[in-house]
Amino acid sequence: MGGAEGEDEGLFIEPPRCYLMHFFDDDIFGVAGSSVASLARFLDPCRVVALGVDEEAARCNSLEELASLFRQRVLSDVHENPCASLPGASDFFARGGGEADAPTYVERVVLIGYGFGAVVAHQVAVQLRAEGPSLEVALVLLDSEVSWPPSYSIDRMGGYQWLGGKLEAALLMCRSVGHMDFARDAVREVLASRDDGECDEEDLLMRAFWTLAPGGMTHKYYNSCIEYLELALDVMHDMIAASQAPSEVFAGDALLISSTSREFRVAQGVNSKYCSDLEVAHCRGTHYSMVQDEHIHSVIKPLSDFLLTRGYLGLVAQKSAHARGRLRKPPRIEGLDVVNEGDQVDAPTVYIVHEVKPYITQAWKDRVSELLAPCRVIAVEFDSRAALCEMPEDLVVEYEYRILGDVRRHAGRPAAG
């Protein structure tokens, strides 16, 4: 987010403290915290603390016990390293206020959950909300559900019968670098062969290695990752098996940032049940690559806007951003009917040019949106302005003006005059 006072934005920021909850299913290659390292760098000047599963956490027998442990760690950090925000502090001191009308002391805490970390972060957030008004809690979910296991899918871990930590580790590594077809076929093969009592796990593990090897992975490194992940994933699976679905709804500010991975799109529906005020944004990259350097900016933008809009960067920054129009959506382009805004940030926009026909109904729009998903779909209207065009060439110019204006608007640039 840049710094306490960015010259380009001119915002006085009162940074919150952020807790990144990362687990075995996103720290895939065995370097604890590597999956959130890119994210942490861009959260400056916030205090950033990573909460993973260490030896003490691994001894927890259930998700509820783990969430309680993390809740205590967050509260201990808040008490031992105070960096509280004072809502309206800059206005208060500017006008020379006295102790009688001093702003209320409050700690702003942002819990960021990724993978299985989202499940834990949600439960920690619910528990922290009970601490009272001196603690403001926001929940940010990175393309992940707050309830586990997910719905049936052979394209992601947890969506099918558990294969054991060793095989799940190999398949997770393959998915993370784009070998989805191999992982999908392997799941089908293992499930079918186990029914027959003939499953050659060692052969599958070797085939997984040769699938990864062209990308530069050595056999020694592959084995070290498998060894690290096997035990970790089995611990996670056992912990989930002893746990239940969320018993409470998080009533605070919540944000879900969705990737381009189709198998994780169910997260929005699931999280809406357990987060009463859920905002949804989209980013580039797959579930496994969204927080890496090449895509991290598309995650940071909606995250920073969310924190700014909801007041977690301070009320002064919030008011200033609204006054400057930073958070205001550009005006709608006249003569364009937004059929569907799309659900994938790097998908193309489809512009449909049509006559005034009875088939342009809401049912037709819904069907077109479904067929063209995940594209953004815009209908170019033949309205009164278009009817004034005397020649086809004039209509082309009019439609081109509208489309280019929408392109600039959608890209975040002002429309041409």
RAZIRA-V999426 format. One record per run of one state. SS is the DSSP state (~ for helix, > for strand, _ for the rest). FROM is the first residue (numbers start at 0). LEN is the number of residues. Records with the same first field share a line. If there is no record, write none. Layout:
SS=FROM-LEN / FROM-LEN
//
This chain:
_=0-4 / 5-6 / 12-4 / 21-12 / 41-5 / 51-3 / 58-4 / 80-4 / 86-2 / 94-4 / 101-3 / 114-1 / 129-5 / 142-22 / 176-3 / 196-4 / 213-5 / 241-8 / 258-3 / 264-2 / 282-13 / 309-5 / 324-11 / 340-8 / 353-8 / 372-3 / 380-3 / 387-4 / 410-7
>=4-1 / 11-1 / 16-5 / 46-5 / 84-2 / 104-10 / 134-8 / 249-9 / 274-8 / 335-5 / 348-5 / 375-5
~=33-8 / 54-4 / 62-18 / 88-6 / 98-3 / 115-14 / 164-12 / 179-17 / 200-13 / 218-23 / 261-3 / 266-8 / 295-14 / 314-10 / 361-11 / 383-4 / 391-19
//
